[in-house]
Amino acid sequence: MVAAVFGFMAHPVLATVYYVSASGNDSNSGQATSAAWLTITRVNSQALLPGDQVLFEGGATFSGSIRVAPPEAGSAAQPIVFSSYGGNPAIISPANDSNGLLAVNCGGLIVSNLDFAGGGRTVNTDSGIEFYNTVAGSTLNFFRVDHVDVGGFGNTGIYVYGLGPTTWFNDVRVTHANVHDVGIAGIETYANSFPAANVISNVYVGFCTVSNIAGVSSMKSTHTGDGILIAQANNALVEYCEAVSNCWNGYGAVGIWTWASTNVTIQFCESHHNGTLGSDGDGFDLDGGSTGCVMQYNYSHDNAGAGYGIFQFYGAALYLNNVVRYNISQNDGRKNSYGAISIWNGSTDPGITNVDIYNNTLFVSPAVTGTPSGIYFFGDIVNNIHIRNNCIITTGGLNLVNSSLPSGLAVTVLFQENDYWSSGAAFSIYWNNSHNYSSLPGWRAANMETVGTTNVGCNVDPQLVNVGGGGTLGDATLLPTLTVYQSNPGSPLREAGLDLAALFGLNIGAQDFYGNPVPNGLPDIGAYDGTACIIPTAMITASGLVGAGSTVNGASVPNAGAGATYIWSVTNGVITAGAGTNAITFSAGASGAVTLGVVVDTPNACSAGSSSTNIPISTLAPHLNSPYVITNGTLTLMISGASVSTILQASTNLVNWANVCTGTPPCIFTDPQASNYPTRFYRALLGP
């Protein structure tokens, strides 16, 4: 069992595996399942060496708190491991004033396949798993937390905590953690020195769920109830995580967010139904002092606050060069009148600077409490905010854009090539805390939706799939299967976006929300980048004249590819072969004209292609008569009609025709090449 779980590690000869069992005895050696220890107290009394493992009996409950401290420490090559044996995870049950596991001033640790069960978030005041650095100027390296369940703690589920600005951590990974029923935060990195940044480096949080992180209502001056918070970090990635139903008893918290950090990416996550007793309660957030950070490919919905927050608080470090792209927000801003995307500066100049917001799809309907909007600006000055290629949809007359910033505080905000759709209600944008714009041309008069002297932007039905019907996935790995908010083939958003790379030098990433490559042809508007709108070609190719009563006449349209359908109609004639294909034969009436029509459709077409043509019927026109006679590998056909020069043509596909011979009816034509083809079609035409 141990080799299967940790077989990738090469342990030195002196490394020891210790076992702890509910049927053990602390006087045992601990070095076999038959000689296991009984208690965590015995584990804590053992000086663990690099490469040592402590394995608890799966399914059993062990009271106490695991403690690790110098001189104990592992390394990336020889970590100290705490895990389970025997299949199911063991349960660690600490006292109500204790952590489940506390490691102080030591690194090189793996914690896996364990459940940490506190006595309840209002009973146990500590954290589930905590790594703590108190030594200034020191760096603790290599921490792994994998497949753990943590719940019932009043502080934080999984906590990486530095006491000061130089108590550094490096190389931290938390994967497949289920953190729930906690008071202050689910998973958090933090340095207790404001506004110190970049204290924790190289962090990965993936495939985790944080739920019911309630918050603490008595702590009104700070944020409590956070799901995943990456604070004061450098080079971090959070992906494939779900944050649900957090902060319902706290203030100022967010489902998944970062602050005072550099180069943090939050992607492929679902954050929903997060609440608040006051402000925030957002789905996602790049907060104060964030620099070079990205939120992309996320799904936010049904949150009290913003779907995506761009926030800068007073005293934070510079807020620079952040990106929000290819995200979906559905019915966020359920409280406090936030927007699907909200931009707030609580600081002073330069405030929020250089933010690119592009190719997001935002849907907002009226809320029971407050008045949400598509995009919301409030607070103080913002600089160089570029909002491009987004699809903004509201219902119930809500503002597409709402800004309470006075004139002069948002002069470098640009909206370019966005679609504004109010679902049949009046176009509504409130800007500079003073101006209502009721049309796209009016909005352009505010120096918005232009590129140079070219008007851009649109106010059209985006024609998306099942708008408002996203629901809850409950598993972030399923995000690519979400079909809502994809544009229909005939959507005006397809191929309608600005080329952000060519025009503005942006690195637009490799894919859209759904995994399609970008650009997929020309850029689209919104989080979905589909292929170009195509109408199948339906131009009919047929003879310019047919004989009265003729029975073998051909017509065709270009082959539209796999899955195409062809619906033919004939007036004053009858289809004799090829119905449902791109090439038919038909008979003609005695006089007048034959009218041919066709409708061609394909699975990915914007709409079907169609055409029709009238073919005159002439008694002068030659026509083929049956029976046909095959003799010695040749084909002989009888042609009747007026005594004028006639051409016999042959084809294998009813598209490309070749002359076989000429003559004057009534006559017999012979094709000596007929036997060389599996299928051969013929037609007779008036000669030159």
N, C-alpha and C positions, 0 to 999 in steps of 0.2 A: 504494500500500500504506500509506504513512504517513498520507495523508488519510483512509483508511478506518478506521484505528485511532484516530487522535487528531483527527479532523475537528471535534470539538466544541470544541476550544481555538482561541482567536484569538491567533496569534503575531504579535508586532511584526515590522516589516520587518527589523530587525537580527538576529532570531533565526536560528540556523543549524542545519541538519541535517548531522551528521557520520556517515560510514559507515566501518565497520571490516570488512575482509574477509581471509580466509585467503590471498587472492592479491593483497592490497594492498601498499602501500609507505609507510612512515612519512614519506617525503619528499613524498608527495602532499598535496593540499589537504584531502582527506577529505570534500569537499563534493559528491561524486557517487559512485555505485557504481563508476564507471570510474576514479575517482581516490581510492579508499578508502585509509584507513590500514591498517596490518598488526597493530599490537600495542596492548594495554591500556596499556603504558608511554606510548605517544604520546597516548592519551586522557587519562591523568592529568596530562600536561604542558600540556594545553590549559586555559586559564582559561574555563570555561563561563559563559555569561551566562543570565539568565532567559529561558525559552522555548526554549533550545537542546535539541537531541535528539542522542543518540548511539545509532546503530542498528548492531548486529552482524549479520553474515551468518548467516542461519538455517542450522542444521545443522552449522556449523563450531565448532571448539573453540578457545578463546582462553585462553592461560595468563596468570595474574596476578590481581591484586586491584584492582577498581575503587575509586578513592579520590575523595571529594568533601569539600572543606573551604573555609572562607572564604578569599578573598572570594566564592567560588562559592556561590550560593543562588538558588533560584527562589521562586515564590509560587503561590498557588492559581490566579491568572489566567495566570501565565507560569511553569509548572513546568519544571524540567530533567528530561528524559526519558531513561531507559536502556531500550532494547528491542531487538527483532530486526527484520530485514527478510527478505523472500523466503520467508515461510511458516513453516517449522519454527523453533522457538526455537534461538538460539545457546547454546553451552555455555561457561560461565565456570569455569575450572579454576585455583584459586589454589594457591600454595605451602602447605606443610603447617603453617605458623605464621601464616597470613593468612586474613582474611575473604574471602568472595566479593565483597562490596561493603561498604565502610565509609564512612558519611557522618558527619562530626564537626562539630557546632555549625552546621549549616545545614539549612534546611527547603525546602519547595517542590519535592519530588522525586516522580517516578513511576518505578517499576521494574516492567516487565511483559514477559511472553513471553520469559523467559530461564530457563535451567537453570543452577543453581549446584552444581557437583560437587566436593566436597572429596575428599581422599585417603582418607577413612575416619574413623569416629568415634574410633578409637583412634590415629589418625595425625595428622590435622589437629586442632589444639587450639583453633581459633577458631570463629567463627560464620559462617553463610552470608550473611545480610544483616543489617547492624547500623546503626541510627541512634543516635547517641551525643551527649548534651548534657553538657558539662562546665562551662558558664558559669552560676554562681549568679545567680538573679534574672532569667534569660532564658527566653523561650518560643519553641520551634521549632514552626512551623505547617505543615500540609499534607504528608502522606505517603501515597502510594498504592503498594501492592504487589499485583499482579494477574497471575494465570496464570503463576506461577513454580513450578519444581520445585527443591527444595533438599534435598540429602542428602550424607552423608559428612563431617559436621563434629562435632568433639568437644564444642563448647559448645552454642550455640543455633541453630536454623534461621533464624528471623526474630526479631530482638531490638530492642526499643525501650528504651533504657537511659539513665536520668538519673543523673549522678554524685552528686547530693545532693537535699535536700528542696525546693529551689527551682529545680531544673533541669527546667523544665516542657516538656511536649509537648502539642500540641493538633491535633485533626483527623487521626486515623490510621485508615486502612482497609487491611485485608488480605483479599483475596478470591481464591477459586479457587487457593489455594496447596496444593501437595502436598509435605509436609515429612516426611522419613523418614530412618531410619538415622543418627540424631543422638544425642549423648551426654546432655546435660543437660536441654534443653527444646526443644519443637518451635516454638511461637510464644509469645513472652513480652513483657510490659511490666514494667518494674522500675525502682525508684529506690533507689540504694545509700545509704539513710538510714533505718534502722529506728526507729520504726514509721511513718515519714512516709506520709501518705495523700493521694490526689487529686493526684498529680504529673502523671499523664497523663490528659488529658481528651478526651472525644468520640472514642471508639474503636469501630470496627466490625470484626468478624472474621466472615466468612461464606463458606460453601461451600468449606471447607477440609478436608483430610484430614491427620491426623498419625499416623504409624505407626512402630513400632519405635524409639521414643525410649527407648533402652535404660536410661539411668541409669549412674551411675559407682559401682561397689561400694565404692571406697575412700573415698567422701565420705559417711560414715555420719552425720555431724552435721547434714546439711541434706538437703533434698529434691532428688533428681535423677531424671530420667525423665518429667518432666511433658509432657503433650500440648499443651494450650493453657492458659496461665496469664496472667490479667489481674490484675496486682498494682498496687496503689497508684493506682487509676484512678478517674475520676469520669465517670459517664454513658457506659457501654459496653454494647454488644450483641454477643453471640456467638450465631450461629444457623446451622442447616443444616451443621453440621460433624460429622466422624467422628473419634474417637480410638480407636485399636485397637492392642493388643499393645505397650503402652508399659510402662516401669518394671520390666522383668523383671530388671534388673541394678542396681537402685537402691533407695533408701529414701524413704518419706514422700511419694511423688508421687501425682498424680491425673490422670485423663484430661483433664477440662476443669474449671477452677476459678478462683476469685478470692479475694484477701485484701486487707485494708486498703483497701477500695474502697467507693464510694458509687454507688448507682443502677446496678448492673450486672444485666443480664438475660441468662440463658443459656437458650436455647429451641430446639426442633426439632433436637436433636442426638442422635447415637447414640454411646455410649461403652462399650467392651466389651473383655473379655479383657486388661485391664490388670493387671499383676502387681506384686510387691514382694519384696524380700529381707527386709523387716521389717514396719513398720506401713504403713497406708494402702494404696495400690493401688486407690483408689476410682474410681468412674465419674465423679461430679460432686461439687462441694464449694463451699459458701459458708464461707470460713474466716475466721481471726482478723481482727477489725476491720471486717467487712462490715456495711454499713448500708443499708437500703432496697433490698436485692437480691432477685432472683427467679430460681428455677429452675422452668421450666414446659415441658410438652409434650416431654419428653425420654424416651429409651429407654436404660436401662442394663441390662447383662446380663453375667454370667460374669466379673465382676471379683473380684480377690482381696479387696478391701476393700469398703466400703459402696457401695451404689448411689448414695446421696445423702448426703453428709456435711454436718453442721451442727457446725462445729468452731471453738473459740476457744482460741488458744494464749496462754501467759503473756507479758505485756508488750504485747499487741496493744491497739489502740484499742477503744472500746466496740463491742459486737456487738448491733445493734438492728434491729428491725422488718424482718425478712426473711421471705420466703414460699417455700414448696415446694408446688407444686400441679400436678395433671393430668399426672403422670409415671407411667411404668411401670418397675418393677424386676423382673427375672427372674434368679433364681439368682445374685445377688451374695453377697458375704461368703464366698467360697470359701476364705478363709484368715483366721486371727486371730479368728474368731468374731464378725465384725462383723454388723450388721443391714442389711437392705435400705435402711432409713434409720437412720443412726447419729448420735447427739447426744453430743458430748464437750466438756467445758469443762476445759481445763488451766490456767485462770486462777483468779483469786479474784473475790469479789463485785464488780460485779454479774454477771459471767460472761455467759452467753447470755440475752438478754432479748427478749421479744415476737417470737415466731416462730409463724407460722400454717402448719400442715401439713395440707392438705386435698385430697380427691378424687384421691388417688394409688392405684394398684393395685400391690400388692407380692406377689410369689410367691417362696418360698424352699423349696428341698428340701435334704436333708442333703448336706454337703460331705465330700470325702476328708480335708481338714485343717480342724480347728476345728469349732465348733458355731454356725452362723449363726442369726439370728432375724429376725422381721419388722421390729420397731423395737427399737433398742438404745440405752440410756442408760449412760454411764460418765463418770468424771472427777469434776467438782465441781459446784457449785450451778448450777441453771438456773431461769429465772423466766419465767412467763407463756408457756408452750409450749402451744399449742392444737392438738390433733390430732383432726380431724373429717372425717367422710364418706369415710374411707379404707377400702379393701378389702384385708385382710391374710390371705394364704393361706399355710399351711405344710403340709409333709408330713413323714412319718417322726417325728412326735412333737416337732418343734422348737417352741421357745417362740414364741408369737405376739408377745409383748412381753417384753423382758428388760432389767432395770435393776439395775446394781450400785451405784447411788447409795444411800447410807445414808438412812434416814428423816430428813426435814427438809431435804434438798437438792433435793427436787422437789415441794414442797408446792403450787406453783402450776402444775403440769402438769395439763392436762385432756384426757381422751379423751371424745369425744362423737359418737354416731351412726356408729361404725365397725362394719364387719362382720368378725368373727373366725372364720375357717374353717380348721380343722386337718385337713381332708380325711379325716375318719373317725377320726382319733386323738383322744385326750382334749384338751379345752380346756386350754391351759397358758400362764399368764402368771406371770413371776417379777418381783416388785416390791420396791423398797426394800432390796434385797440380803438379804431375809429372808422374804418371804411368797410362797407359791405359791398361785395362784388357779386352781381347776379348773373353774370355771363362770362364766358371765356374771353371774348374781345375786351370786356371791361377789365378782367384780370391782366390781360396783356398790357393794358394802359398803365398798370402799376410796374411796368418793366419786367413782367414775368412772362414765361412761355414764349421767349424769342431766343434765337441764336443768331447773333449779328442782326441783320435786317430781316431775317426769315422768321415768320410766325410758326411756332410748333405747338405741341400739346393738342389734346382732343377732349371733346365732351360727347362721348358716344357710348352706347351699350357695349360693354366689353365682350359679351357673349361667352361667359365662362360656364363651366360645368357646376351645377348644383351649389350656387353661391349661398353661403350660410349653413351648408349641410356638412361641414367637416367633422363635427362630433369629436369624440375622444378616442385616440388610438390606444393609449395605455402601454405602448411599447415603442420607444423611439426608433428601433430598427425597422419599424413598419412605415416610416415616413415616406419612403419612395413609392409606396403603394397607394398613397392618397391621390385620388383622382379629382376631387373638388378643386376648383379654381384653375384647372387647366383651360386653355382657350379652345373653343370649338374651331373646326377647320376654317370656317368662314369669318372668324373673329377679326375685327379691324385692328386688333392689337398685334397681330402677326406681322412680322417684318416691318413694324412701324416705329421701332425705337431708334434712339440716337446711337451711333457707333462711338461709344464712350472711349474706346481705346484709340481710335483714329482722331477724334475731335479733341479729347482732353488728356490723352496719355495715360488713362487708367488701366491698371491690370484688373480685368473683370473676372478673373477666376476661370475655372475649367468647366463648370457645369451650372445648370439652373437648379431650382429646388427639387425637381423631379429626377435629376440625374442626366438630363439631356445635355449634350455638349453646347457650349456657347462660344461664339454665336452659332446658331443652327440655321445657316443661311444669313440673312440680315438680322440684327437684334430685334427682339420683341419688347413690348411693354408688359410689365408685371413679372411675377416669379416663374412663369412658364415660358419657355422658348421653343415654339413649335416650328415645323417646316413651313415653307411658303405656301400660300393659298394657290391651289391648282384647279382649273376647270378643264376637264378632259376635252380634247379636240373631237368634234363631231361632224367635220366636213365630209359630205357624201360625194363619192366618186362614182359616176354612172354614165351610160351612153347619153348623148345629147338627143337621140331620137330612137324610138322603138317601133317595131312593126305592129300593125293591127293584128290582134290575136296571137302575137308571138308568145312563146312559152318559156324561152330560155334567155332571160335578160339578167345582167349582173349589176350589183351595187355594193359598195363597201365604205367603211370608215377606218381610220387608223386604229391599230390594236392598242387599247388603253392599258394593257398589262394585267397582272394577276388580280383576280377578284372583281374585274370590271363586269358591268352588265350592259346589255344592248337591247333596247326595246324599239322595234321597228313598227311602222304603220304604213299601209299601202291603201290608196284610194284608186278605184278603177283598175284594179289588178289584184293578184294573189301571190303571197310569198310561197314559193314552191320548195325552197331549201334554205338552210342556214339561219332560221329564226333563233334569236338569242345569241348570235355570234356577230362578229364585226363585218361579215360578208354574206350576202344573200343572193339568191336567184328569185326572179319573179316573172309572172305572166302579165300580159297587158290586155286591156279591153279592146273593143273594136274601133273606137274613135275617141277623140278628145285628147286627154293627157293622163298620164299616171302621176300621182302625187306620192312621193316617198318622204317619210319622216323618221327620225331616229333620236333617241335620248340615250346618252352614254354617261354612266356614273361609275365612280371608283370609291373604295372605302375611305380614302383620305382626301377626297375632293371637297373644295369649298361648296360647290354646287354642281349639279349635273350639266353636261354640255348637250346641246341639241341643235338640230338643223333640219331643213326640209328642202325639197326641190321638186319642180314640175318637169316632167319629161313628155314632150309631145308624141302622140301616136300618129304614124303615117302609113298609108297604104302603099307608099313607095318604098318604105324601109324594108330591107331584107330581113327575113327571120328564118331560124333553123327549123327544119321539119324532122320529125321522127318517122319511121324508125331509123336508127343509125346502124351501119353495117361495119363490122370489123372483119377484114380479110387479110390473111398473111401478115398480121402484126400492124396493119395500118387501120386508120379510122376514116370511114367514108360518111359524109353528111350531105343531106339534101337541103338546099337553100331555095326558097321561093321569094317572090317579090317583083318589083318593077324591073324592067329590063335595062338596068343601068349598072355601071361598074360597082362591084361589091367586094369588100375585103373580109376574109375570114381571119380572125385573131384567136390565139390560144393563150391560156394562163394557167398557172398552178395555184394561184392564191387570190384570184379575182381582183388583184391590185395592179400587178405588172402584166401587160399584154404584149404579145409579139405577133407580127403578121405571119400567117401560114401561106396564104395564096390569095389570088384575086380572080374574079370571073364575073359573068353576067347571068343572073337568074332567068329562068329556072335552070339550075345546074347542080352538079354533084362535086363536092370538094373532098379531097383526100389529104389526110395528115399522116405521112409515113413515120413521123416521130412519136406517135401517140403511145406506143408500147414502152417508151423510155421513161414514162412518168407514172407514179401510182395514182395520181389524180390529175385530170386535165379538163379545163373549162374552155368553152368556145363561145364566141359571139360574132355576129355578122354586122358589118357597118357599110353604109354607102361609101363608095370609093371617092377618090379625089375628083 
